[in-house]
Amino acid sequence: MGDAASDESSEDADPREEIMEATYSALGEHGYADLTMQHIADHLGKSTSLLHYHFDTKEDLLVAFIDHIISKFREEHLPPDDLPPEERLREFLDLWVFDPDEQERAAMHLALLELRSRGPFNEAYREQLVRSDELLRGTIEEMLRDGVESGAFESVDPEPTARMIAATLDGARTRQITLDDPAYTPTVRDELADRLVEQLLADAEASAGDESGG
């Protein structure tokens, strides 16, 4: 009876979703440069013919994979909208810095960094990477705008400030991945998240105090 239930579950599973999960695992293990369709098939537990049924080439599969992780990030990892602006921003910034012992996550970020390096030479990759960057910057901009409009943050210009924060996150993540420095993670958390949010809050409080005193 258990086998029948397992078979039914397997039949109900979305094959493209399973392929994306297998791609995630294979990328984390092999990296972008060494990744093959056979590696993905091995993690999937199926033949490469199934992959080629859905995707003509490895490039097509990886373009779909980038789209997949963008969608997953939007659906599952963005902080709730009902959090106070400062908590929402802190949680979001914390997503981009991981602990040194999170080997699987570090491996995946390294593979994605490799994939990003192909953006200048591959239009299909670049289009998806632009989408990813727009999601990152747009999310930060929205959080800043909400905080400014509610009076929680100082009156910064959300768009250029979001670009600056996104560039800082990119640099921090790249350094964390490539330098393998365990001390770097807490430093980034303290300097990037705590100091940034505290500065936004402090300036807003100072402005409110000036208005009250006037």
KEVO-762672 format. One line per field, with one value per atom (N, C-alpha, C, O): atom name; residue number from 1; residue in one letter; x, y, z. Coordinates in steps of 0.2 Angstrom, whole numbers. Layout:
atom = CA	...
seq = NUM	...
type = A	...
u = X	...
v = Y	...
w = Z	...
***
This chain:
atom = N	CA	C	O	N	CA	C	O	N	CA	C	O	N	CA	C	O	N	CA	C	O	N	CA	C	O	N	CA	C	O	N	CA	C	O	N	CA	C	O	N	CA	C	O	N	CA	C	O	N	CA	C	O	N	CA	C	O	N	CA	C	O	N	CA	C	O	N	CA	C	O	N	CA	C	O	N	CA	C	O	N	CA	C	O	N	CA	C	O	N	CA	C	O	N	CA	C	O	N	CA	C	O	N	CA	C	O	N	CA	C	O	N	CA	C	O	N	CA	C	O	N	CA	C	O	N	CA	C	O	N	CA	C	O	N	CA	C	O	N	CA	C	O	N	CA	C	O	N	CA	C	O	N	CA	C	O	N	CA	C	O	N	CA	C	O	N	CA	C	O	N	CA	C	O	N	CA	C	O	N	CA	C	O	N	CA	C	O	N	CA	C	O	N	CA	C	O	N	CA	C	O	N	CA	C	O	N	CA	C	O	N	CA	C	O	N	CA	C	O	N	CA	C	O	N	CA	C	O	N	CA	C	O	N	CA	C	O	N	CA	C	O	N	CA	C	O	N	CA	C	O	N	CA	C	O	N	CA	C	O	N	CA	C	O	N	CA	C	O	N	CA	C	O	N	CA	C	O	N	CA	C	O	N	CA	C	O	N	CA	C	O	N	CA	C	O	N	CA	C	O	N	CA	C	O	N	CA	C	O	N	CA	C	O	N	CA	C	O	N	CA	C	O	N	CA	C	O	N	CA	C	O	N	CA	C	O	N	CA	C	O	N	CA	C	O	N	CA	C	O	N	CA	C	O	N	CA	C	O	N	CA	C	O	N	CA	C	O	N	CA	C	O	N	CA	C	O	N	CA	C	O	N	CA	C	O	N	CA	C	O	N	CA	C	O	N	CA	C	O	N	CA	C	O	N	CA	C	O	N	CA	C	O	N	CA	C	O	N	CA	C	O	N	CA	C	O	N	CA	C	O	N	CA	C	O	N	CA	C	O	N	CA	C	O	N	CA	C	O	N	CA	C	O	N	CA	C	O	N	CA	C	O	N	CA	C	O	N	CA	C	O	N	CA	C	O	N	CA	C	O	N	CA	C	O	N	CA	C	O	N	CA	C	O	N	CA	C	O	N	CA	C	O	N	CA	C	O	N	CA	C	O	N	CA	C	O	N	CA	C	O	N	CA	C	O	N	CA	C	O	N	CA	C	O	N	CA	C	O	N	CA	C	O	N	CA	C	O	N	CA	C	O	N	CA	C	O	N	CA	C	O	N	CA	C	O	N	CA	C	O	N	CA	C	O	N	CA	C	O	N	CA	C	O	N	CA	C	O	N	CA	C	O	N	CA	C	O	N	CA	C	O	N	CA	C	O	N	CA	C	O	N	CA	C	O	N	CA	C	O	N	CA	C	O	N	CA	C	O	N	CA	C	O	N	CA	C	O	N	CA	C	O	N	CA	C	O	N	CA	C	O	N	CA	C	O	N	CA	C	O	N	CA	C	O	N	CA	C	O	N	CA	C	O	N	CA	C	O	N	CA	C	O	N	CA	C	O	N	CA	C	O	N	CA	C	O	N	CA	C	O	N	CA	C	O	N	CA	C	O	N	CA	C	O	N	CA	C	O	N	CA	C	O	N	CA	C	O	N	CA	C	O	N	CA	C	O	N	CA	C	O	N	CA	C	O	N	CA	C	O	N	CA	C	O	N	CA	C	O	N	CA	C	O	N	CA	C	O	N	CA	C	O	N	CA	C	O	N	CA	C	O	N	CA	C	O	N	CA	C	O	N	CA	C	O	N	CA	C	O	N	CA	C	O	N	CA	C	O	N	CA	C	O	N	CA	C	O	N	CA	C	O	N	CA	C	O	N	CA	C	O	N	CA	C	O	N	CA	C	O	N	CA	C	O	N	CA	C	O	N	CA	C	O	N	CA	C	O	N	CA	C	O	N	CA	C	O	N	CA	C	O	N	CA	C	O	N	CA	C	O	N	CA	C	O	N	CA	C	O	N	CA	C	O	N	CA	C	O	N	CA	C	O	N	CA	C	O	N	CA	C	O	N	CA	C	O	N	CA	C	O	N	CA	C	O	N	CA	C	O	N	CA	C	O	N	CA	C	O	N	CA	C	O	N	CA	C	O	N	CA	C	O	N	CA	C	O	N	CA	C	O
seq = 1	1	1	1	2	2	2	2	3	3	3	3	4	4	4	4	5	5	5	5	6	6	6	6	7	7	7	7	8	8	8	8	9	9	9	9	10	10	10	10	11	11	11	11	12	12	12	12	13	13	13	13	14	14	14	14	15	15	15	15	16	16	16	16	17	17	17	17	18	18	18	18	19	19	19	19	20	20	20	20	21	21	21	21	22	22	22	22	23	23	23	23	24	24	24	24	25	25	25	25	26	26	26	26	27	27	27	27	28	28	28	28	29	29	29	29	30	30	30	30	31	31	31	31	32	32	32	32	33	33	33	33	34	34	34	34	35	35	35	35	36	36	36	36	37	37	37	37	38	38	38	38	39	39	39	39	40	40	40	40	41	41	41	41	42	42	42	42	43	43	43	43	44	44	44	44	45	45	45	45	46	46	46	46	47	47	47	47	48	48	48	48	49	49	49	49	50	50	50	50	51	51	51	51	52	52	52	52	53	53	53	53	54	54	54	54	55	55	55	55	56	56	56	56	57	57	57	57	58	58	58	58	59	59	59	59	60	60	60	60	61	61	61	61	62	62	62	62	63	63	63	63	64	64	64	64	65	65	65	65	66	66	66	66	67	67	67	67	68	68	68	68	69	69	69	69	70	70	70	70	71	71	71	71	72	72	72	72	73	73	73	73	74	74	74	74	75	75	75	75	76	76	76	76	77	77	77	77	78	78	78	78	79	79	79	79	80	80	80	80	81	81	81	81	82	82	82	82	83	83	83	83	84	84	84	84	85	85	85	85	86	86	86	86	87	87	87	87	88	88	88	88	89	89	89	89	90	90	90	90	91	91	91	91	92	92	92	92	93	93	93	93	94	94	94	94	95	95	95	95	96	96	96	96	97	97	97	97	98	98	98	98	99	99	99	99	100	100	100	100	101	101	101	101	102	102	102	102	103	103	103	103	104	104	104	104	105	105	105	105	106	106	106	106	107	107	107	107	108	108	108	108	109	109	109	109	110	110	110	110	111	111	111	111	112	112	112	112	113	113	113	113	114	114	114	114	115	115	115	115	116	116	116	116	117	117	117	117	118	118	118	118	119	119	119	119	120	120	120	120	121	121	121	121	122	122	122	122	123	123	123	123	124	124	124	124	125	125	125	125	126	126	126	126	127	127	127	127	128	128	128	128	129	129	129	129	130	130	130	130	131	131	131	131	132	132	132	132	133	133	133	133	134	134	134	134	135	135	135	135	136	136	136	136	137	137	137	137	138	138	138	138	139	139	139	139	140	140	140	140	141	141	141	141	142	142	142	142	143	143	143	143	144	144	144	144	145	145	145	145	146	146	146	146	147	147	147	147	148	148	148	148	149	149	149	149	150	150	150	150	151	151	151	151	152	152	152	152	153	153	153	153	154	154	154	154	155	155	155	155	156	156	156	156	157	157	157	157	158	158	158	158	159	159	159	159	160	160	160	160	161	161	161	161	162	162	162	162	163	163	163	163	164	164	164	164	165	165	165	165	166	166	166	166	167	167	167	167	168	168	168	168	169	169	169	169	170	170	170	170	171	171	171	171	172	172	172	172	173	173	173	173	174	174	174	174	175	175	175	175	176	176	176	176	177	177	177	177	178	178	178	178	179	179	179	179	180	180	180	180	181	181	181	181	182	182	182	182	183	183	183	183	184	184	184	184	185	185	185	185	186	186	186	186	187	187	187	187	188	188	188	188	189	189	189	189	190	190	190	190	191	191	191	191	192	192	192	192	193	193	193	193	194	194	194	194	195	195	195	195	196	196	196	196	197	197	197	197	198	198	198	198	199	199	199	199	200	200	200	200	201	201	201	201	202	202	202	202	203	203	203	203	204	204	204	204	205	205	205	205	206	206	206	206	207	207	207	207	208	208	208	208	209	209	209	209	210	210	210	210	211	211	211	211	212	212	212	212	213	213	213	213	214	214	214	214
type = M	M	M	M	G	G	G	G	D	D	D	D	A	A	A	A	A	A	A	A	S	S	S	S	D	D	D	D	E	E	E	E	S	S	S	S	S	S	S	S	E	E	E	E	D	D	D	D	A	A	A	A	D	D	D	D	P	P	P	P	R	R	R	R	E	E	E	E	E	E	E	E	I	I	I	I	M	M	M	M	E	E	E	E	A	A	A	A	T	T	T	T	Y	Y	Y	Y	S	S	S	S	A	A	A	A	L	L	L	L	G	G	G	G	E	E	E	E	H	H	H	H	G	G	G	G	Y	Y	Y	Y	A	A	A	A	D	D	D	D	L	L	L	L	T	T	T	T	M	M	M	M	Q	Q	Q	Q	H	H	H	H	I	I	I	I	A	A	A	A	D	D	D	D	H	H	H	H	L	L	L	L	G	G	G	G	K	K	K	K	S	S	S	S	T	T	T	T	S	S	S	S	L	L	L	L	L	L	L	L	H	H	H	H	Y	Y	Y	Y	H	H	H	H	F	F	F	F	D	D	D	D	T	T	T	T	K	K	K	K	E	E	E	E	D	D	D	D	L	L	L	L	L	L	L	L	V	V	V	V	A	A	A	A	F	F	F	F	I	I	I	I	D	D	D	D	H	H	H	H	I	I	I	I	I	I	I	I	S	S	S	S	K	K	K	K	F	F	F	F	R	R	R	R	E	E	E	E	E	E	E	E	H	H	H	H	L	L	L	L	P	P	P	P	P	P	P	P	D	D	D	D	D	D	D	D	L	L	L	L	P	P	P	P	P	P	P	P	E	E	E	E	E	E	E	E	R	R	R	R	L	L	L	L	R	R	R	R	E	E	E	E	F	F	F	F	L	L	L	L	D	D	D	D	L	L	L	L	W	W	W	W	V	V	V	V	F	F	F	F	D	D	D	D	P	P	P	P	D	D	D	D	E	E	E	E	Q	Q	Q	Q	E	E	E	E	R	R	R	R	A	A	A	A	A	A	A	A	M	M	M	M	H	H	H	H	L	L	L	L	A	A	A	A	L	L	L	L	L	L	L	L	E	E	E	E	L	L	L	L	R	R	R	R	S	S	S	S	R	R	R	R	G	G	G	G	P	P	P	P	F	F	F	F	N	N	N	N	E	E	E	E	A	A	A	A	Y	Y	Y	Y	R	R	R	R	E	E	E	E	Q	Q	Q	Q	L	L	L	L	V	V	V	V	R	R	R	R	S	S	S	S	D	D	D	D	E	E	E	E	L	L	L	L	L	L	L	L	R	R	R	R	G	G	G	G	T	T	T	T	I	I	I	I	E	E	E	E	E	E	E	E	M	M	M	M	L	L	L	L	R	R	R	R	D	D	D	D	G	G	G	G	V	V	V	V	E	E	E	E	S	S	S	S	G	G	G	G	A	A	A	A	F	F	F	F	E	E	E	E	S	S	S	S	V	V	V	V	D	D	D	D	P	P	P	P	E	E	E	E	P	P	P	P	T	T	T	T	A	A	A	A	R	R	R	R	M	M	M	M	I	I	I	I	A	A	A	A	A	A	A	A	T	T	T	T	L	L	L	L	D	D	D	D	G	G	G	G	A	A	A	A	R	R	R	R	T	T	T	T	R	R	R	R	Q	Q	Q	Q	I	I	I	I	T	T	T	T	L	L	L	L	D	D	D	D	D	D	D	D	P	P	P	P	A	A	A	A	Y	Y	Y	Y	T	T	T	T	P	P	P	P	T	T	T	T	V	V	V	V	R	R	R	R	D	D	D	D	E	E	E	E	L	L	L	L	A	A	A	A	D	D	D	D	R	R	R	R	L	L	L	L	V	V	V	V	E	E	E	E	Q	Q	Q	Q	L	L	L	L	L	L	L	L	A	A	A	A	D	D	D	D	A	A	A	A	E	E	E	E	A	A	A	A	S	S	S	S	A	A	A	A	G	G	G	G	D	D	D	D	E	E	E	E	S	S	S	S	G	G	G	G	G	G	G	G
u = 4	0	4	3	10	14	17	18	19	22	17	19	10	5	5	4	5	5	11	10	16	22	22	24	19	19	14	15	9	4	7	6	11	14	19	19	22	27	24	26	18	14	11	11	10	7	12	10	18	24	25	24	26	27	35	39	35	42	47	53	44	49	51	56	46	48	54	59	53	58	65	70	64	71	74	80	70	73	77	82	73	76	83	88	83	89	94	100	92	97	100	106	96	99	104	110	103	108	114	119	113	119	123	129	120	124	128	134	125	129	134	140	134	139	145	150	143	148	150	155	146	147	145	143	145	142	147	144	153	158	158	158	157	158	151	150	145	139	137	138	134	132	125	122	121	114	114	109	120	120	120	117	124	124	117	115	113	106	102	98	103	99	100	96	107	109	105	103	105	102	94	91	92	84	83	77	87	86	82	79	83	80	86	91	84	88	88	84	94	94	89	87	86	80	74	71	73	68	69	65	76	78	77	74	79	79	72	70	67	60	57	53	60	57	62	60	68	73	78	81	79	83	90	94	92	100	100	96	107	108	107	105	108	107	100	98	95	88	86	82	89	87	89	86	95	98	94	93	92	88	81	79	78	72	74	70	80	82	82	80	85	86	79	77	74	67	64	60	66	63	65	61	71	74	71	70	70	68	60	59	56	50	49	45	53	54	55	52	60	62	57	55	53	48	42	39	41	35	36	32	43	44	49	49	53	58	57	61	53	53	49	44	52	49	41	40	37	30	29	33	24	23	21	21	18	15	20	18	26	32	33	32	35	38	43	47	44	49	56	60	58	65	66	71	61	62	62	65	57	57	63	66	67	73	78	83	79	84	83	88	77	76	78	82	77	79	86	89	90	97	100	105	97	100	100	104	95	95	101	103	105	110	117	122	117	123	122	117	126	125	130	136	129	134	139	138	145	151	150	152	146	144	139	137	136	130	133	133	136	140	136	138	130	126	124	124	122	120	126	125	132	138	139	141	139	140	135	138	129	124	126	125	127	129	135	135	140	146	144	147	140	138	134	135	130	126	131	130	136	141	144	146	146	149	144	146	138	133	132	131	132	132	138	137	144	149	148	152	144	142	137	136	134	129	132	128	138	140	140	140	141	142	136	136	130	125	118	117	115	109	103	100	102	97	98	94	104	106	105	103	108	108	101	100	96	89	87	83	88	86	89	86	96	100	97	97	95	93	86	85	82	76	77	74	82	84	87	85	91	93	87	87	83	77	73	70	72	68	72	69	79	82	82	80	83	83	76	75	71	64	61	58	63	61	64	60	70	74	70	69	69	66	59	58	55	49	49	45	54	54	56	54	61	63	57	56	54	48	43	40	41	36	39	35	45	48	48	46	49	49	42	41	38	31	27	23	30	27	30	28	36	39	44	48	45	50	57	62	58	65	65	61	72	73	71	70	70	67	73	75	75	80	76	70	80	77	78	83	72	72	76	80	76	79	86	89	90	97	100	105	96	98	98	102	92	91	97	99	99	105	111	115	112	118	118	123	113	112	113	116	110	110	117	120	121	128	132	137	131	134	133	138	127	125	129	131	129	132	140	143	143	150	151	156	147	147	147	151	142	141	147	149	149	155	161	164	162	168	167	172	161	160	161	164	159	160	167	169	170	177	183	188	182	188	188	193	182	182	184	189	182	184	178	174	179	173	171	166	176	175	171	169	171	168	160	157	157	150	147	143	149	147	148	144	154	156	151	149	149	144	138	134	135	129	129	124	134	134	134	130	139	140	134	132	132	127	120	117	118	111	110	106	114	113	114	110	120	122	117	115	116	111	104	102	101	95	95	90	100	100	101	98	105	106	99	97	96	89	84	81	84	80	82	78	89	91	90	88	91	89	82	80	78	71	68	64	71	70	72	69	78	81	76	75	74	70	63	61	60	54	55	51	61	62	63	61	66	67	60	59	56	49	45	41	46	42	45	41	51	54	53	52	52	50	43	41
v = -6	0	6	11	6	12	13	19	7	8	11	16	10	13	20	24	22	29	33	38	29	33	34	39	28	29	34	38	35	40	47	52	48	54	56	62	51	52	54	58	51	53	60	63	62	69	74	80	72	77	81	78	87	91	90	91	87	85	91	90	97	102	105	107	104	106	102	104	95	90	92	91	94	95	101	101	106	112	111	113	106	104	100	101	96	92	97	96	102	107	111	112	112	116	112	114	105	101	100	100	99	97	103	103	109	115	116	118	115	116	111	112	105	100	101	100	103	103	110	111	115	122	122	117	129	130	127	124	128	126	119	117	115	108	104	98	108	105	102	105	96	93	91	90	89	87	80	78	76	70	71	67	76	77	78	76	83	84	78	77	74	68	63	60	63	59	61	57	67	70	69	68	69	68	60	59	56	49	47	41	50	49	49	51	47	48	55	59	56	63	64	70	59	60	64	67	63	67	74	78	76	83	86	91	82	84	85	88	81	81	88	91	91	98	103	109	102	107	105	99	109	107	106	102	111	112	113	115	113	115	122	124	126	133	135	139	131	132	130	134	125	122	128	129	130	135	142	145	144	150	149	153	143	141	141	143	138	138	145	146	150	156	159	162	158	160	157	160	151	147	150	151	151	153	161	163	165	171	171	174	166	165	163	165	158	155	160	160	164	169	174	176	176	181	178	181	171	168	166	166	164	161	164	163	169	172	179	181	183	190	191	187	195	196	199	202	197	199	207	210	209	216	219	226	216	219	220	222	218	219	227	230	229	236	237	233	243	244	242	239	244	242	235	232	231	224	220	216	223	220	221	216	227	228	224	221	223	219	212	209	209	202	201	196	206	206	206	202	210	211	204	202	201	195	189	185	190	184	184	178	189	189	188	188	187	185	179	178	174	167	165	168	161	158	154	150	154	150	143	140	140	133	131	125	136	134	132	136	126	124	124	126	121	120	127	128	131	138	142	145	141	144	141	145	135	132	134	135	135	137	144	146	149	156	156	160	152	152	150	153	145	142	148	149	152	157	163	166	164	169	167	171	161	158	160	162	158	159	166	168	171	178	180	185	177	179	178	181	174	172	177	177	182	186	191	192	193	198	194	197	187	184	180	176	180	176	180	181	182	186	183	186	176	173	173	175	172	172	180	181	184	191	194	198	192	194	192	196	186	183	186	188	188	191	198	200	201	208	208	212	203	202	201	204	197	196	202	204	206	212	217	221	217	222	220	224	213	211	213	216	213	215	222	224	226	233	236	240	233	235	234	237	228	226	231	233	232	237	244	247	246	252	253	258	248	248	248	252	244	244	251	254	255	261	266	270	266	270	270	275	263	262	265	268	264	267	275	278	278	285	288	293	285	287	286	290	281	280	284	285	288	291	288	290	281	277	278	278	280	281	289	292	291	298	298	293	304	306	305	310	299	297	296	295	297	296	288	285	284	277	274	269	277	273	273	268	279	279	275	272	276	272	265	261	263	255	253	247	257	255	254	249	259	258	252	249	251	245	239	234	238	232	231	225	236	236	233	229	236	234	226	223	224	217	213	207	215	211	210	205	216	215	211	207	212	208	200	196	199	192	189	183	193	190	189	184	194	193	187	184	186	181	174	170	174	167	166	160	171	170	170	167	174	175	169	168	166	161	163	160	169	172	172	176	167	166	173	174	177	183	188	193	187	192	192	198	187	186	191	195	190	194	202	206	203	210	213	219	210	212	213	218	208	209	215	219	216	222	229	233	229	235	237	242	232	233	233	238	228	228	233	238	232	236	243	247	245	252	255	261	252	255	257	262	252	253	258	262	257	262	269	274	270	277	279	285	275	277	279	284	275	277	283	287	283	289	296	300	296	302	304	310	299	300	303	307	300	302	309	313	311	317	322	328	321	325	326	332	321	321	326	330	325	329	337	341	338	345	348	354	344	347	348	353	344	344	350	354	351	357	364	369	363	370	372	377
w = 0	0	0	-3	4	4	-3	-5	-7	-13	-18	-22	-17	-22	-20	-25	-14	-12	-15	-18	-15	-17	-25	-27	-28	-35	-37	-42	-34	-35	-34	-38	-29	-27	-33	-35	-35	-41	-47	-50	-48	-54	-54	-59	-48	-47	-47	-48	-46	-46	-52	-58	-52	-58	-60	-57	-66	-69	-69	-68	-71	-72	-65	-64	-60	-53	-51	-48	-52	-50	-54	-51	-60	-64	-61	-60	-59	-56	-49	-48	-45	-39	-40	-37	-45	-47	-49	-48	-53	-56	-50	-50	-45	-39	-36	-34	-35	-31	-36	-33	-42	-47	-47	-47	-47	-48	-41	-42	-36	-29	-29	-26	-32	-31	-36	-35	-43	-48	-50	-54	-48	-51	-58	-62	-61	-67	-73	-77	-72	-77	-79	-85	-74	-75	-75	-76	-75	-75	-81	-87	-81	-87	-86	-81	-92	-92	-88	-85	-89	-85	-78	-74	-75	-68	-66	-60	-69	-67	-67	-63	-73	-73	-67	-65	-65	-60	-53	-49	-52	-46	-47	-42	-53	-54	-53	-52	-54	-54	-61	-61	-66	-72	-78	-77	-84	-90	-92	-91	-96	-99	-104	-106	-107	-112	-109	-113	-102	-99	-99	-101	-98	-98	-105	-106	-110	-117	-119	-124	-116	-118	-116	-120	-111	-108	-111	-112	-112	-113	-119	-118	-124	-130	-128	-130	-124	-122	-115	-111	-112	-105	-104	-99	-109	-109	-108	-103	-111	-111	-103	-100	-101	-94	-89	-84	-90	-85	-85	-80	-91	-91	-88	-84	-88	-85	-77	-73	-75	-68	-65	-59	-69	-66	-65	-59	-70	-69	-63	-59	-62	-56	-50	-45	-49	-42	-41	-35	-46	-45	-43	-38	-46	-44	-37	-33	-35	-28	-23	-18	-25	-20	-19	-13	-24	-23	-19	-15	-20	-17	-10	-5	-8	-2	3	9	0	5	6	11	3	4	11	13	15	22	21	16	26	25	25	28	21	20	26	27	31	37	43	48	42	47	47	42	52	52	47	46	44	39	41	37	47	49	50	48	52	53	46	45	42	35	31	28	32	28	31	28	38	41	39	37	39	37	29	28	25	18	17	14	21	20	23	20	28	31	26	27	21	16	12	10	11	7	10	6	16	20	24	28	22	25	30	29	35	39	36	31	38	35	34	30	39	39	35	34	31	26	20	15	19	13	7	2	8	2	-1	-7	3	1	-2	-7	1	-2	-9	-13	-9	-16	-21	-27	-19	-24	-26	-32	-21	-23	-28	-32	-26	-31	-38	-42	-38	-45	-49	-55	-45	-48	-50	-55	-46	-48	-54	-58	-55	-61	-67	-72	-66	-71	-73	-79	-68	-69	-73	-77	-73	-76	-84	-88	-86	-93	-96	-102	-91	-94	-99	-104	-99	-105	-112	-117	-111	-117	-120	-125	-115	-117	-116	-110	-121	-120	-116	-112	-117	-113	-106	-102	-104	-97	-94	-89	-98	-96	-95	-90	-99	-98	-92	-88	-90	-83	-77	-72	-78	-73	-72	-66	-77	-77	-73	-68	-74	-70	-63	-58	-61	-54	-51	-45	-55	-52	-51	-46	-55	-55	-49	-45	-47	-41	-35	-30	-35	-29	-28	-22	-33	-32	-31	-26	-34	-33	-26	-24	-24	-17	-12	-7	-12	-8	-8	-3	-14	-16	-13	-10	-13	-10	-3	0	0	8	10	15	6	8	8	12	2	1	6	9	8	13	20	23	21	28	28	33	22	22	22	26	19	19	25	27	29	36	41	47	39	44	48	53	47	50	48	52	42	39	38	36	37	35	28	24	25	19	13	11	12	7	0	0	-5	-12	-12	-13	-13	-13	-19	-18	-25	-30	-30	-31	-30	-29	-23	-23	-17	-11	-12	-10	-15	-17	-21	-20	-26	-31	-27	-28	-22	-18	-14	-13	-10	-6	-10	-8	-16	-20	-22	-22	-24	-26	-20	-21	-14	-8	-7	-5	-7	-6	-11	-9	-18	-23	-21	-21	-19	-17	-11	-10	-6	0	-1	2	-5	-6	-10	-9	-15	-19	-15	-16	-11	-6	-2	0	1	6	2	5	-4	-8	-10	-9	-12	-15	-10	-11	-5	0	5	8	7	12	18	21	21	27	32	31	37	42	45	47	47	50	46	49	40	36	37	36	38	39	44	43	50	56	54	56	51	50	45	46	40	35	38	37	42	46	50	50	54	58	54	56	50	46	41	41	37	32	35	34	39	41	47	47	52	58	57	59	55	54	49	50	44	38	41	41	44	47	53	53	57	63	60	63	55	52	49	51	46	43	49	48	54	60	64	66	65	69	65	69	59	55	55	56	55	55	62	62	67	74	75	78	72	73	70	72	63	60	63	64	66	70	76	78	79	85	83	87	78	76	74	76	71	69	76	76	80	87	91	94	91	94	91	94	84	81	82	80
***
